[in-house]
Amino acid sequence: MTSVGIHEAKTNLSKLLRRVSVGEEIIITRSGEPIAKIVPIESAHKRRFGVDAGRYEVPDDFNEPLPEELLAAFES
């Protein structure tokens, strides 16, 4: 847990919020006394890896170059 003064919190709020977003808790102090705590919000649901496994099929030619006529459409 990290403590920062009000001035530092105002100056570096974006940086502090990035740290909070990855799980860190930040205490904001005034004259050395804690007055607030910034904590990450618990997600309503946790993401589960692989939930869509088997629902989609990647075609064999997925990484092949696009046909010339399609590329030309992007360039025009």
QUIFENNOR-V596449 format. One record per pair of residues at least 24 apart in sequence whose ideal C-beta (glycine too) atoms are under 10 Angstrom apart, sorted by the first residue. I is the first residue (numbers start at 0). GAP is how many residues later the second one is. Records with the same first field share a line. If there is no record, write none. Layout:
I: GAP  GAP
This chain:
0: 24  25  26  36  38
1: 24  25  26  36
2: 24  25  26  29  31  34
3: 24  25  34
4: 24  25  26  27
5: 24  25  29  30
8: 27  29
12: 25
